[in-house]
Amino acid sequence: MSVECERVKGINLAQGICDTEVPPPVRQGAHEAIENGNNQYTRMDGIAGLRQAIAKKMRRYNGIECDPETEVVVTGGSTGAYLSTCLSLLEGGDEVIVFQPYYGYHVHTLEALGVTPRFVDLKPPSWKFAKGELERAISSKTKAIVVNTPGNPSGKMFTREELGWIAEVAAARDLFVITDEIYEYFRYDGREHISPATVEGLRDRTITISGFSKTFSVTGWRLGYVVASAKWTGAIRYFSDLAYICGPSPLQWGVMTGLDELGDEFYDELNAEYAKKRRLLCDTLHEVGLTPFEPQGSYYVLADASSLPGRDSKERAMHLLHTAGVATVPGEAFMKSGGETLLRFCFAKKMEELEEACKRMERVKAKV
């Protein structure tokens, strides 16, 4: 979709590329690190200052106590954190529970390793799941449950009750819980981000994954991290080193500076900015007949595009692109079955570009 969008000179609301400004302390920290000669390999699990900054952030924001020396691993993006975790804890023939709609990398990584994903459906509009369905999806081969909160593409934020169900099942069947919390600062309508590792019974069996790409608008820097019990981080460090050696050295210094210097005001302003963008996009989608499932968090919107012509979501996405000049992702990219009428919109754009995309979508209003 991004390639086709570029060809027709459209506005790309497909790929989750932040084009908002990188915070000055983050840029300056990286620049100073380069000038100061911090351009070589770091320790496999990241520079000490960054691990310490992550530990402070985890304590303050997530409510998780962790030892920066033994329980924090800096990785090549959050996808690198996920791959290293899967290589460490899973084997071919294992099964892993994934909630759908899902983020493609979560499923494709499992499949590449010979691990079978088993799906539990999240039901719109609030993307709830049934505890009984989760229990029925588990077999003797199940080794882990993947939790993406806030979720891509749905924007779902798992409630404490739902995480309690997951904790019950994980404890009863001795399962790992692998989280992806990369959108933890993007939450709306006063909702609280709940890290699964804070739920009773989950701390030692949970591998918490997050990163800096979305919060600091540095998707190309490829820096993420794992927080987990020291029982698991030794293997995760090993596979992270095998695949990536280490995270980019001067960029580690940049995000460390951002964590150290940016206070609550930055995160509050970030949240308020994205709440306005969410409102603009969802209101526009309502007006043009593409009913949105308003996200609880993240910066994506799934919308019902059944009013657009097409046999599947790809044809509907292409129609919108060629009619309005706005690129989206077909819903079938996030589901093993279904999704034919869904499109995913990304609103991590500069406000003026998002406003232009919304104006362009008025072109389909008369036809739906």
C-alpha positions, 0 to 999 in steps of 0.5 A, a space after each residue: 500500500 505504501 508503494 502504491 500510495 507513493 505512485 499515485 502521490 497519495 497520503 499514507 495513512 497505512 504504515 505506522 510511520 510517525 512523522 511528528 517531530 523527534 523531541 529535542 533532547 533525544 536528537 541532541 543526546 544522539 548527536 552529542 554521543 556521536 561527537 563524543 565517540 560513542 559509536 562502537 559496540 555496547 554491551 549486548 544488553 545495552 549501555 548502563 545509563 539506558 538500562 537504568 533509565 528504563 528501570 526508573 521508567 518501569 517503576 514510575 509509569 508501569 509499576 514494575 520493579 526491575 534490576 537494570 543489571 539483570 532484568 533489562 535488555 536493550 534490543 534491536 527494536 521491539 520486534 527484535 525484543 519479540 524475536 529474541 524472546 521467542 527464540 529463547 522460550 519457544 521450540 518448533 511444534 509449540 503453540 502460542 495463543 494470539 488475540 485477533 485482530 493481531 499485529 502481523 509480526 507477532 504471528 509471522 515470527 511464530 510461524 517462521 520459528 515453526 511455532 503454531 499460533 492459535 487464535 482467540 477472537 476479539 469482538 468489536 466494537 470494544 474488542 472483548 474476548 470470552 474467557 471460555 474461548 481462551 481456555 478452549 484454545 489451549 492445548 498440551 502444546 501451548 507455551 505462551 500467550 501474546 498480549 498486545 496492549 494497547 493493541 495494533 490494529 484495534 486500539 484495544 486496551 486489556 482491562 484488569 479483569 481480562 488480564 486476571 483471566 489470563 493470569 488464571 489460565 497462565 498459572 494453571 497451565 504454566 504458560 509464559 505471557 509475552 507482552 507488546 506495550 509499545 503504544 503504552 503512552 497512547 491512551 484515551 478517555 482517561 484510560 489507564 495502561 495496565 502492564 500485565 506483569 503487575 497483575 498478581 501471579 504474572 510478574 515472574 512468567 511475563 516478558 514485558 516488551 516495549 520501545 521508543 519508536 512511537 513515543 519519541 517518533 524514531 521508528 527508524 532507530 530500531 531500539 526496544 527493550 525487554 523487562 523480565 525475570 533474570 531466569 529468562 533474560 540470560 537467554 534473551 540477551 544471548 539471542 539478541 546478541 546473535 541476531 543484532 549484536 547490540 542496539 545502535 550505540 549513539 541512538 541508545 544515548 539519545 533515548 536515554 537522554 529523552 527518558 532522563 530529561 522529558 517529564 510528565 508534561 511531554 507525555 501529557 502533551 503527546 497524549 492530548 495531541 493524539 487524542 485530537 487526531 483520533 477525534 478528527 479522523 473518527 469524526 470524518 470516518 463517521 461522516 463519510 460512511 466508514 464507521 470507525 471502531 474508536 480505539 481505546 489506545 494506540 494511534 490506529 483506527 479500524 473502520 467498517 468499509 463495507 460501504 465501499 465497492 470491492 470483494 475484499 478489504 484489499 479491493 476496498 483499500 485500493 478503491 479508497 486510494 484511487 478515489 480519495 488519494 488516501 492509503 490504508 491497510 486491508 483488514 485481512 492483513 490482521 486476521 487469519 479469517 475475516 476482515 474483508 470489510 475492515 480498513 486500518 487507518 494510522 493517525 500518527 501524522 502531522 495535523 495538517 497532513 491528517 486534515 488534508 487526508 480527511 478532506 480528501 475522504 469527502 470524495 467518497 461520501 457521495 458514493 457510500 
